[in-house]
Amino acid sequence: MKRISFQGERGAYSEAATISFFGENVETIPLPTFAEVLEHTFSGKADYSILPVENSIEGSVGESYDLLYSTSLYAIGEIYHKIEHCLIGSGSLEQIDTVYSHPQALGQCRKFIQHYNMKTVPCYDTAGSVKIIKEINQNNIACIASKSASKIYGMPIIKECIADNSNNYTRFLVLSKNKIEEQKNKTSIIFSIKHEQNALFRIMQSFNEYKINLTKIESRPKKDTTWEYNFFVDFEGDADDSKVSEMLDKIKKNSLFFKLLGSYKSAKLD
């Protein structure tokens, strides 16, 4: 049975994404932090890790991208998981003045929270916020999490579908110690460049030269320098393809740092 580590408590969206990707016959391992999730797979305690990297409403998950820079694991798959937020608690909607949840979930429900003039309390996890409010046990305090989390912890749903946009998806990467050999049509890389004129342009020119389509570019500040960045790029193609490999060699030559995070089969929206 495959063992997959994820961040959060039972009922977290990461666990639901894991089951959507691998199927029901898996062992899911809940852990407190993203760093521990990756370490579990690196040390062999899990076969795979699943990591949220971006949301269709709130954008990229910065902590995940920072960890991808340093991890030795490979990206071997991705999944887009639909997020359906619920307001969960023991009181009525009119009683609620404080809401707990993960910062990403709070951001994805910003309009709802502002409309009802609720105070927000950030938590480490959506499902974990259900455990917290259950222990607090006050009718004026609720949380934002999934239907499955409400069932697991025996807390009632006050209102469903409270996200600002019903078309709410989170993209997760699946990571492993080993690369995959099966069909691959998407690649993720990380690179950094000199802080000089046209440095990024030369990199982007390579994609144009080889007619390769970029699907995402994200910059994150480097931790050991000022005003220098790591760039995270996703594009269509397999790193083992000769054309793609030739392009990546050119990018390496124009980079201070280069890392092939992995090639994998691109996911489709549900």
N, C-alpha and C positions, 0 to 999 in steps of 0.2 A: 504494500500500500504506500502510495506517495505521501510524503510529509511536507507540508507547505507552511512556512511561517508568515504571519501577518501582524500588522500593528493594530492594537486595540483589544477590546473584549469580545466575547462571543456575541454575535449579532451585528458586528461592525460591517460596514459596506465592503471593506477589504476581504472579509471572510466570504461574503456573498459573491464577490468577483472571483475569488478562488474557486468556489464550487461551480460557477458558470464556466470557467476556463477548463478545469480538470474533471468535472463531474462529481457526483456524490461520494464515490468510493475513495475518499482521501482522508488523511489525518491533518486537521488544521491546528496550528500551534499559535495561540494568541500571545503577543509580547508587548511590553509597554512602549518601546521606542523603535523608530525606523532603524537605528544603528544596530539594535539587538536582533531585529528581523534579518538583516544581512549577515550578521555575525553567526547566527544560527545555521545558515546554509554554508557559509565559509568553513565552519568547524565540523560540518557533517551531521549536525543534530537535525537538520531538515534537508530535503532534497531540492527544494525550490523556495524562493522568497517572492512575495508579491508586494509591489510598491506603487502607491498613487503618485503620478507625476504631473497631472494637470486636470483642471476642471473646466467645463465649457462656459461656466459663469464667472468663476473667481480666478481662472488662469492657473499658472504653474505653481507647484508645491516646491518652494525654494529649498527646504531641508532635504527633500528627496534628490534634487539635482546636485546639491553639494555632496551627498553621499555617493552618488553615481561617479563623481570625479575620482573618489579615492578607493572605491571597491574594486576587487579583482574578479568579481562575478561577471558573467556575461548575460546580456539581454537575449532571451530565447523566445519571447512571445509578448503579445500585448492583448489587452481586452478593453473595450469601452463598456462600462457598466452604468446603466441608468440609475440615477439617484432620485428616490422619492421620499422626501422629508415629511415627517409627521410631528405635530406638537403632542407631547406625551406628558401626562401628569395626573394627579388625583383630583385636581380642582376643575372648575369650569373656565371657559375662555375669559369670561368677565373678571374672574378672580386673579388671573395670572399677571404678575408684575415683574417677574424675573425669569429668565430663560437661560439654561445651561446647554452648552454643546461645544464641539470642536470649532475653532475659529473659521475654518472653511465652510462649515455648515451654517454658522451664524451669518457669514457673508452672503451665502447663497439664499438666505431668507431675510435679507436686510429690509426689504419693503414691508413684509409682514410684521417684523419686529417693530419697525418705526411706526407703522399704522396703529398698533396697539400699545405704543409707548412703553415697551418692555425694556428693563435693564438686562444686559448680557453678562454672562460669566463664562469665559473660555475654559474648556476642558481638554484633556489629552485625547479624547475619543468620543464619537457620537454614542456608541453603545455604552461606554463607561459613564456617560452623563445620566443614563437611565438608572444605573446602579446608585449614583450619587443622590439623585432626587428622591429615589425610593427610601434611602436611609434618612434623608432630611425630613421627608414626610410632612410637607406643608402644602396647603391647597393653593398658595399664591406662587409656588415655584414649579416650573415645568422644564422640559428639555426638548431638544430636536434630535430625532434619530429615526431609525427605520421601523417598519411594521414588525419585522422579525425580532428586533430588539425589544419591542414592547411585549411581545409574546414570551420571549425568553425570561424576562424579568417580572412578568406579571403586572405590568403597568398599563392603564387604559390610554387609548388614543383620544385626544381632545379634538384634533382637527388634522385631516390628511391634506397632502398636496399643497404645502405652504411655501415652496421655493418661489423665488421671483420669476423664474422661467420654468415651465413644465418640461422643456427640452433640456434637461439637466443630466449631463454625463460626466463621469470621471474616467480618465484613461489610466490604466495600470500597466506597468511593465512586470513581466515574469523573469526572474533571474536565477541562474544556475552556475555551478562551478565549471560546467562543460558546455562547449558550443554545440549547436545542432547541425545536422547534415541534411535534413529534409528540406522541402520547398521553402525558400526565403525570398521575399520581394521588398523588404524594407530594411534599412540600416540606420543605426544611431552611432554618432561619433562625438567626441569632445576634443576641442583644441584651444590653444591660446596663441596669441600673436604678439609681435612687438608693438609697442605703443608709438606707431609712426604712420605717416601719411600713406594711404592706399594699401595698408597691410591687409585689412579685411576685404577690400575690393579684389585683391589678387586671389584670395581664397574663393570668393563668390564667382569669379571669372572662370574658375576650373569647372564649376557645375554647368555654367553656360557652354563652355567649350565642349564638354562631353554630353551635353543635352540630357542632363539628369535633373529630375524634378525634386526640389526641396519641399518638404511638407511642414517643417517647423525649424525655426532658429530661435534660440533663447540665450541670453547673456547673463552670467552671474559674476559678481566681483570676486577676484582672487583674494584669498585670505592673507597672503604674505606680502602683498604689494598694494600700492594706492593707485586707483584709477586704471587698473588693468583687469581684464575680464577673461573668463573661460566661456567658450561658446559651445552650446549643445545643439547639434544639428541632426534632424531626421530627414531621410530622403528615400526615394523609390529606387530599389536596386539591391543586389546581393554583393557583399564585399568580395566573394569568391569569383565573381564574374570578371573577366579580363579587363573590360573597359572600366568598370568601377574600381578595380584594383589599381589600374594605371592612374586614375584620377586621384585616388587616395595617396598614392606615392607623391604626387605633385603637392597635395595639401600638406603632407608631412614636411616637405622641404621648405615650405613657407610658414611653418609653425614653430613656436618655441616648445610647445607640448602637444602631443597627439595621442589619442586613445580611441581604438575601435571598441565601442561598447558592445556591439553585436549586430548580427543580421537575423531576421526572423520573418514569419508570415504576418503581414499587416492584418489588423482586425477590421471588422465592419460594425457599424452601428446596428443595434437591435432593430 
